[in-house]
Amino acid sequence: MLRRNIRLRREYLYRKSLEGKERLLYEKKRKIREALEEGKPIPTELRNEEATLRQEIDLEDDYTAIPKSHIDDEYANATERDPKILLTTSRDPSAPLVQFVKELKFVFPNAERMNRGNQVISEIIESCRAHDFTDVILVHEHRGVPDGLIISHLPFGPTAYFGLLNVVTRHDIKDKKAIGKMPEAYPHLIHDNFGTKLGERTANILKHLFPVPKPDTKRIVTFANQSDYISFRHHIYEKHGGPKSVELKEIGPRFELRLYQIKLGTMDQSEAQIEWVIRPYMNTTKKRNFIGVDQKDDKRKH
Amino acid sequence: MATSIEAAVESLREIKSKEPPMWLVPKQELSQAVRAASKHLFSSLKPHSPKSPFDQLLIEGFDAEQIWQQIDLQSQPLLYTLRREVKKFEKNPEEISKLKEAIEGGKKKKVVEEKGTDDIDDDDDDDDDLDMDDDDDYDDDEEEEEKKERGREEESEREGEEMELEGEEKGGIEDKFLKIKELQEYLEEDEAKEYGLKKNKKTKTETKKKEEDTEEEEEGEDEEEEEEEDDDNDEAEEEEDELGLFDGDDEDDEDSLENARYEDFFGTKKNKGPKEKAKSRDRFEGDSGSDDEQDFDKRKDGLSTHEEELKKLQSKIEQMEKANLDPKVWTMRGEVTAAQRQKNSALEVDLDFEHNVRPAPVITEEVTASLEDLIKTRISEGLFDDVQKSRSLSSKAPRETKELDDNKSKKGLAEVYEEEFVQKTDPAAAPLSFSDELKKEASMLFKKLCLKLDALSHFHFTPKPVVEDMSIQTNVPALAMEEIAPMAVSDAAMLAPEEVFAGKGDIKEEAELTRSERKRRRANKKRKFKAEAAKRLAKKPRETTQVDSNEGKENE
């Protein structure tokens, strides 16, 4: 097990090191392909290698055509299996936090909740790897109000750190009848306004927490981005009067996520490379949108 | 009048003699008696109260309330005058003696008094008018009454003094409104206020009282806007009243006026006694007269204005220097951590700094509605961002499944062992196994196909590939006909001589050759070799027929 992990890690590093060359090759192939399609002469610097590259172009399919980076590699095999999630909290959670984590367990299908006790993070990650979990989610709090969410993808995957704001839990809404039961079908996902590369990455991370749904499920989970604050909403819809009329009923907790860090290792690897971290002290942060594109007709602007 | 007085007295006595319980029950005769008595009293008092509108008390047909009103009308002003007189006598007991003299002497004083009262009455009229106006506000009334009374009292006092000093001529400047002495005193009082003169304790308390009164008076004066004359007069009276106390001092210090020194004018010592200062000030009261406001300004604590200003500046400078020497307040110190300032001191200061982060979004109804709209559109279009299942490349090759053949093995057991042995010793020579055969067959088929395709598509002919096959080829004729020959004849014998040896000419062995022939053979050999070498270098297609000639020569 240990040796297998070491070997996997070495492979991963090797592939990461090859990335530069692969990218070059990809670029060259792309140029040749363009030249061929448009009927233009092939650029002169590629004339020598043109033959071999042409051959390769002919032989490639859509899997091999795209250069894979080590980043995408993390989710390469994710689509083959359903994700398996472990939910846990920081140490000594308060009762509201425990309730919130219970709710989250129903939001993510195929999720398991575990008491934290006094386990160390590295222990948790080890045991999860051994039991073939794909993701670990840690929830933090401040005086009963959940305020932090850490999503770690397991084999070596990225760890995304979010801050939670404006949390409304199902338990807050006391009326049981109004809320109703939470269905456990695999939900459809909606991502809105994840335009930039970082946004795509975040959307990817959040997407792979859910399995492939059936096409006719009534459950919808929405991640909508507005000026770097991602809103999480959970609805059930019904189409009463024909295809165009849609009635939404909100169930489940609602909160705003705010991404502040993405690391390229798991949670226990503290020395892992940081892919992106929020920099609030920069002079232009106020003007920039890191995750999505700024909406012009913004109703949420304050 | 005397008779009326007597009658009044008598009726009063009569009333007094009645028993108290008698008063509890209203009786006609008692009331009549009382009314008569009051009428007498009224008429007796009439000469002393010039302002009363009634000559006598009207009793018939009036009820108690109205009678009371009449009495009141008369008695109020009377009371004022009486109070005033009493106070005057309180202060100046000499007056009483004078009064006595006057009374004894004749009616002169009385006349003067009456005159004085007339004068006073002129003023009183005005005051009383105003007084009538303010009947509603009883408190104000009281204040005003006090003030009026005091005013009148002061006025009368002053006028009394003036009557005493009737002989003195004040000059053309002074008249009813402008009194030089009042002016002086007012100025001094003002000065005192400005420069913070320390007065004697005794004077202090009294002045305090006076100040309160003056405040009241001033308040009352503010209310009155009609009578400015009265204001002036009243103010003058206040000041006079306040500073009237210094009159005593004045007389004492008149002697030391001649022994004035520089220090008295411009005191070098800063802590001069207040009394001395007062004295020095008062000394000049007489001298200064009306035109020395500046002198008043100069004298305060013995310092001049300039010196005072300098003193103030000095103190300011000292303060600023002290502030500069002290360590700065933490707000002025640049970057300050929590350890370098007091606890909770940042809470008191109104800090203002730019937030470079967008504030968290407030989730309003609009926001929720917009989100839900978005979701609805997506649902109706069916556009979801679900996880797509991707077809995965099989990374492992398909395992070779060994087919189990039910048929009986065609090879005998000995053959099986033979194959195994051969495989172990010489794997290349071993006959191919089953799976290999399939592969071989496949590859053979493919090669054939490729050959045909190449032949079709290429300009250069590619001959069949040579398949090296190891097989024993016996030198047998192509057509092997059965020959009917006896058994004893061997195969070698069966061959024709040409088949045994194909060659022509005279064949000689090396030993049989002559020397020249040997040389000839060697030369031929050399030639052949050279030709071949040249051919190899040139790589030209064979044109010559040298080979034939060589071949021919070789046979020899």
Interface residues (C-beta under 8 A of the other chain):
Chain A: Y63 N77 A78 T79 E80 L165 N166 H188 L189 I190 H191 D192 A203 K207 H208 F210 P211 V212 P213 I220 T222 A224 Q226 S227 D228 Y229 S231 R233 H235 Y237 P243 K244 V246 L248 E256 R258 P280 Y281 M282 N283 T285 K286 K299 R300 H302
Chain B: N356 V357 R358 P359 A360 P361 V362 I363 E366 V367 S370 L371 E372 L374 I375 K376 R378 I379 S380 F384 D385 D386 V387 Q388 K389 S390 S392 L393
